[in-house]
Amino acid sequence: MRTLIVGQGLAGSALAWACHWQGDQVCLIGSPGRPAASQVAAGLVMPVSGQKFTTPDRWQERLTLAQRFYERAAQELKTDRLFSEIKILRRFQGDAERRWFLQERYESVRNAVQLQYEPDGRETGFVMSAWKLNVAAYLEQTRQFFQNRGQFLAVGLEISADVVPGPDGVSVPRFGLSGDRLYLCLGASGCVQANPWYSAVPDHPLRGEVLEVVVNDLRDSSAGVSGWAGVVDQHWLVPVEGTGDRFLVGATYDRERVNLGYEGWDGTTEAGLRELLASAERLLLVGGWAGGVQAVAGHRAGVRAGTRRRQVLAEHHRIDKRIGILNGLGSHGTLAAPAAAVDLLQRFAADRVTGMSTEQSGRRRSDLTEKAQTILRRAVKAGDWLLDATAGNGQDTLFLAKTFAAERVLAVDVQPAAIEKTAALLAQHGITGVGLVCADHATELERLVRPEGLGRAGQFGAVMFNLGYLPGGNHSLVTRADTTVRAISAARLLLREGGVMTVLCYRGHAGGMEEYAAVLLDSQQQQQCQVDVIETGTGNATAPVLFVYRKRSTVGG
């Protein structure tokens, strides 16, 4: 297999290694002068991050894969460890953030963090184990590795003019290249090129600036802090590998001015310099380096490949199937790139070998389940009840039970086989306390609402529906439009104000399109919830669709 990869940031490099390890002949095509997210990447991978203190989706699975991936790359490169564990101090930005974390998030992440206290007992933040990729070394040594093998080409392709797909492969005639497949890993520059396959991807780029600072190496023993290498609040401060007195601090955020290179502009600003210098002084102080900044050693900017739906785009084109894309890694590129690259290649192999159906391929391509889980993580509060209204193989039940309080999770399915599979999956993970009910979901949810039943109306923070058939089961046993709409109507009553319900519709099986149409009509007619409809963006009329219901504070009808 000969694979052409356009772009050599985190996405392209991960894909190049994954192809190399499976025996492909790789041609890695770098695009000099294009705005790169790697210019502003800290390489941090943290179990808790962001203003909402969220845990990345599929955290443990993707972390384990990333550790093995970067360790294998380091071995191939015959270099020191590229991906290292470090301690990070996360400081609270005021009492409001401190209270919110303790009330809403601490219970779900307590095993990953160690609270820090003032002498008076007030919590000031927490320390966590994180991991850091030496991004600059990883990218440069990856380039050298493939260049030494004659598999790297530093040219700027014009995608629409240069890339020519065919029935058995893809060619780039201007440079005499041909391959069995071609992947576009252009990052933010993908949205400024004419691209007939993936226009305007990514659709929400973000410019950021970072500083490299030299510090006065005066450790403040009176600060009473030790044991961490980096500090995070609204910005991050991390050490520069191989130095004892240099740190990176970043990053600023700007979605308006993202056109780096225009009239020679490198993306840096005086305002960004001032903001980051102030943050460097603050973070150095709370981290125990009271000497402060001695000098600025570097100031640079780059553009992250963000998407409005915050979804990684990793797929093969629905018409020109030998052209694929890996883009939209956003702020989690170090963690997301290895898993996305491996999964993308596995799907290519599966499509070729098994000739899977449109809906099966759509199911595997879709990351709507991951999107639903991200939305729920942000919505659930301590004390909420949680419901998986279609237990199936138990994956949604497992997510709810592992992420929140298992004893407040209920799972319903009409098929005994589904309840058995869900129970086995929970037992495999050592989880107890989940309520499992074998019943029609419409009947059971209506019973939960009624006062003479359990009377749980307004007590649920999250409800999940995953419609269709039981994977691996009898495909003639599917959820039906009439009972699904009844169940969704009851679930809206179960939700508290601000609660969230996700409904994932599959449209490719018999009855799937009718069920989707019924859910869509019901979502438009009801007034209790705000509803967002999220599609995969593939243009496939039978691809899955995610409905997200958010319960309004005042209801009617």
N, C-alpha and C positions, 0 to 999 in steps of 0.2 A: 504494500500500500504506500503510495506516494502522497504526502499531505502538504499542501501549501498553507501557511499561516501568515496572515497580514496583520502586523502589529506585535510589538515586543514589550508590552507592559506586563502587569501581573497576570492578566488573562492569557495573552499570547504565550508568555513563558511557561505557564502551567500547562497549557495545551501542548506546547512543543515537547515538554518532558513526558507527558502522558503518552503522546504518540511515539516518542523515541523508545520508551520502555515496553511498548507493545510491538516493537519491531518495525515501525514505519520508517520510510525514508522521508525525512523532514526537510522542508525548505522554509526557513523563518525569514520573513521580509520585514525589516525595520523601516519606520517612517520618520526620518530625521526632521527635526524642526516642528513636529506636531505637538500640541499641548498635551501633556501627560499627567495623569493622576499621581504617578510615581514620584513626581517632583515634590509633592506635598504629603506623601504617605509616611506616617510614623511606623507602620508595620505592626501596630498594636492589635492584639487579640485579647479581649477582656470578657469575662463571663457576665459582667454587669456594665452597661454603658448607656449613655444618652441622658436626656433630661428626665425620662420616665424610668430610668434604671432597669431597662429591659435586658433579657438574656437572648442572644442570637438564636434564631430558629435552628433546630437540629444541632444544638450546641455540642454535646459530647461526641456525637457521630462525626461531625465536621472537624472538631478539634483533633480527634484521634487520627483522622485521615490526613489533616494538615501536618501533624507532627511527623508521621511516617513519610509523607511526601517530601517535606523539606530536609529531613534527615537523609533520605535516599539521594536527593539532589546534591547535598553536601558531600556525600560519599563519592558520587560520580565526579564531582569537581575537585575532589581531593583537597578540601578546604576545611577550616574550622567550622564549628556548628553555626548554621545560619539562623536557626529558630530556637530561641532560648527563653526559658522561664524567668520572669522577673516579678518583683513585688511592686504593686502600684497602690499609692495612697489616693483615695477618692475623697475630696473635701466637700462637705455640704456648703452650699451657697446661701446661707441664711437659715433662720428658724423655720420658714415655711417649707423649704425643701427638706430639711431635717425631719419635720413632723410628717410630711407626706411619705417619705421613704419608710419611716418606722411604722406608720399606720397601714400603708398600702402594699409595700414591696418586701419588707424585711423578712417576713415569714417564708416567702417563696424563694429567697436567695440566701438565707442565713447560713447554709452549709458552705457557701462560696466566699463569705466575707467575715472579717473580724472587726467589730466595732472599735472605734477609737474615742477616748473620753478626755474632757478637760478635768483639772483637779477637782472641780465642783460636781463631777459626775455627768455633765452634759455631753451628749454625743457630738463629736466634731466631724465624723466621717467614718470611713472603714478602709481596711487594707485587704487586698485580694491578690491571689496569684494570677498573673497574666502571662502572655507570651509575646515576644517581639521578634519580627523578622528583620534582618539587616537588608533592607530593600535595595539599597544602592549596590551592595556587594552581590546580592543574588541576581539582579538584573544584568550587571556588567559581566559577571562570570558566566552566566547563561549565554549571553551574546558571544563571548569568547569561545565557549565550548562548541557551539554550533558553527561559528566562523572557522575554527580550526579543522572542523570536519568538512568544510566546503558547503555548509548548509545554512549560511546566513547571507542575506543580500540587503544592503543599505540603500534603498531607493524609495522614492515616493510614488506610489501607484495612484492613478486616477481610476477609481473603481469602475465607474460606468463605462469608461472607454477601454480599459486594459483587461478586464476580466471577461472571459468568453466561456460560458458553460456549454457543455455538450452532453449527449446521452450517456457517455461512458466516462466523463471526466471534466476537468476544468483547465483552461489554458490561459496564459498571459503572454500573448505573442510578442509584445514590444520587448520583453526581456528573455524570450526563448524558453519560457517555463511551461510545464504541464504537470498535472497531477490527477489522482483519482478523486480528490475532493479539495475544497478550499474553505478555510474559516476566516471570517472577518473579526478581528479582535482589536478594533481601532479606538476603543475608549471614547473620550469626548470628541475626538476629531471625526468620528463617524457621523456626527450631526451636521458637519459643515461640508461634507463631500456629497456630490450627486451619487446616489446609490439606488439603483432600481429594485434591489431586493429588500433592503431595510432602510427606507427613507426616514430621516429625522430620528435616528437612534444614536445615542440616547436623547430623550425628549426633555430632560430637566437637568442640564449640566450645572456644575457648581464650581466657581473659581475659589481657590484658597491660597493663602500665603503662609509661609513658614520662615522662621529665623533660626540660624545656627549661632549660638552665643558662647563666648568664652567667659567662664566664671572665675571669680576670686575664690580659691579653694580654701575657704575658712568654714569648717564645719562648726555649727553652733551647738555645743553640747548642752547649753542651757535650755534649748528648745524642747528637749525631752522626746525627740522623735528619732527613730532609726529603723532599719530593716527593710527599706524600700528603695527602689532605684528611680522611680518616676512618680509624678504627681499629676492629678487630673481634677479640674473643676469644669468651667466652661471651655477652657483650653487644656492642652496636655503639654507636659514637659518630660522628655525622656533623654537618657544619655546617648551620646554618639559613640558607637562601638569603636573600641581601640584607643579611646582618649580618656584622660582622667579629669579634664576640666572643660569639656564641651557638652552642650545640650542642644536638642532641637525643641522649639516651642511652636505650637500651631493649634489649629489652623483657623484662619479667618474664613468667613462664608459670604459669598456674593453670587447670586443667580442672575444679576443684571448684566454685569460687564464680564463676559466670558470669551471674548474674541481676542485671545492672545495672538501676538504676531502682527496685529493690525497696526500699520505705520510704525513697525519696529517695537511696539510695546511688549515688554516681557511679563506683564501681569502684576508687577509689584507696585505698591502705592505708599505714599508717606503716611496716610492714615493707618494702613496695615502695619507699617513699621512701628508707629507709636503704640497701637493697640497691643501688639505682641511683645514689645519691650516692657510695657507695664505688666503684662501677664507673666513674663519671665521673672521679673523682680518679685511679684507676689508669690508665684509658685516656688521659687527658690527659697524664699523666706519660710513658707509653711513646710517645705521639705527639709529644712535644716541647714541650707547653705546661705548663711546670713551675709556673706561677703558680697553677694549680688553680681550683676553683670559687669564684666571688665571691658568687653568689646563685642561688636557684632561681626561674626566671621562670614556670614552669608545671609542673603535674603532672596528667596525665589518664590515662584508661583506655579501652579498647575491647575488643571481642570479635571474634576472628578466626573465620572460617567454616571450621573444620577438619572433615575426615571421617576415619572410622576406616580407610578404605582409601587415604587420601591421594590421592584422585582428584577432579578437577574434574567436576562434574555439569553437563553442557551438552547438553540434549536437548529433544525435543518429546514431550509425553505420548502414550503409545501408544493411548489412546482419544480424548481431547480434543486432537487434533493441532494445534489453533491456540493451545494453551497450552504454553509452554516454560519452561525454567529455566536460569539460569547462576548457579552457586553452588559453594562448596567450593574457592575459590581458595587458601585457606590462606596460607602465608608467602610465596608467589611471585606474589601478585596483580598487581603491576606488570608482570611479564613475561608472565604467563599470560592476563590479561584480553583484550588485543587479539587474540591468536591464537584464543582460545576464542570470542570474539564473531564474528569473521569466519567461522570454521568453522561455527558454529551457523546463521548466516544462509545460508551456502552449502548446508547440508543441507536447510534448509526449501525453498529454491528447487529443489534436485534432486528432493526428494520430490514436489513439485507438478508439475514438468515431466515427469519420466521415470516416475513411479509405480513406483519401485524396489521389489523384492521385500522380504519381511520380513527375510531373512537379509542381503541387500545393505545394507539400512538399518541392521541390527544391526551389520554390519561397520564401517560408517562411524561409527556412534555410539560404538562400543566404543573405550575407551582401554586395553583390557587389554594390548595390545602395549606401550604406554608403561609400564604397571605392571610387566610382565615385565622390561623393560629396566632400570627403577629397581632392582628386586630384584637383578638380576645385577650391576649396578654396585657394589652394597654387598658382594657375596659374593666376587668374583674377586680373586685374589691374584697378585702377581708370580710368573711361572714357570708359571702354570696353562696347560693346553691348553683350547681352547674349541671347541665343536662346534655347527654348525647342521645338524640332522638332516633338515631339509626345506627345501632352499635356495630353491625357488620363484622369485620374482622377485629374490631376493638382498638384500632389505631387512634381514633379521636378520643375514646374513653381513656386510653393510656395517656394521651397528651394532657387531658384535663386532670387526671389523678396525679401525674408526676409534677405538673406545673403548679397546681393549687392544692387544696385539701381533699384527699381521697374520700374522706368520710362524708363530704358534702357533694359528691358526684353521683348522679343517677344515669343509667344507660338502659335504653329500651330497644327491643327488636322483636318482630313477630316470629322470627325463625329460631327454633331451639338451637340449631347449629351455630347461629351467630352468637347467641348468649354463651354457648360452650366455648367457642373460640375466644371470645372476649375474656371470659373467666380464666382460661388457660394463659392468655397473654399477660394478664395482670399478675397471675401467680408466678409466671416466669420472671417478672420484674420485682417480685416480693411485695406487691401492693395489696393491701387488704382494706376493707371498709367501704368499697364501692357498692352501691345498690344496683343490682341487675334484675331487670323485669322483662319477662317474655310475654309480650302483648302487642296488639296493634297500637302503633304510636298515636293515632288520632284518639282512640278510646282512652288510652292511658293518660295522655296529656290533658284531655278534658276532665278526667277524674282528678288529676292533680289540682286543677283550677277550682273545682266545686268545694264549697265549705264542708259538705258532708263527706267529701273525699279526704284529701290531705290538706286542702285549703292553702295551697302554696302560691297563690296569685301574688305577683309583685315581689317575690323573694329570690328570683333567679338573676344572676349577673350575666350568664352566658348560656346559649342554647346552640347546638350544632346539628345540622342535617347534612347527610351525604347520601344523595338519592341514587336510584338505580337498583342494581342487583348486588348480591353478596359476591365479592371477588372470590373466584374459585368454587362458587356454588352453582345452583341451578339458575341459569340466566332467564328462565321463564318466570321466576319469582322475583318480581320487581315492585318497587313502590309505585303507587297509582296516583293519578292526578287528584281524584276526589278526596281520598284519605289524607294525602299530603297537604292539601289546602286546609282541611280541617285541623290537622296537627299544627300547621304553622299559625293558624288563627288562635288556637289555644296557647301556643308558645308565646305569642305576643302578650297575652294576659299574664303569663307566668313571669315575664321580664319585669324587673324593677325599672324605675326611671333611670335612663342612662345605660341600661343593660343592652347587650348586643346579641343578635342571633345571626348565624351564618347558614346559608342554604346553598349547597353546591349541587347544581343540576348537570346531569350528563344527558346529551341530546342524541347520541348516535345509536342507542339500542331501540328495540321496538317499544313504542309508547313514550320514549324519552322526550321527543319533541312536543308531544301533547302535554306532558307533565310540565315541561318548561314554560309553555304558553299559559298554562293555568296559574303557575306561580307568578309569572310576569303580570298577568291581569290582576291577580289578587294584590300584588305589591302596589299596583297603581291605584287600586280602589280603596284600600285601607288608609286610615289617617292616624293610626297610633304610633307609627314609626317613620323615621326618615329612612329611605332605602337607596343604597348605592348598588349599581349593577356593574360587575367587573368581568370583562372577557379576557381571553388569553392573548389577543392581539395578533393571532395567526391568520385571521380572515377565514378560517374553516367554519362553515355554517353548523357543523355538528360538534364543535369543540365545547368543552365544559364552560359553564357560566356560574359565577359566584354572586349571590345576592347577600348584601349586608344590611341588616335591619338594626337601627339604633332607636330605642324607645324614647319618645319625646317626654318632656316634663309635664306638659298638659296634653291630654288626649281627648279625642272626640271621635264619634262614629265607629 
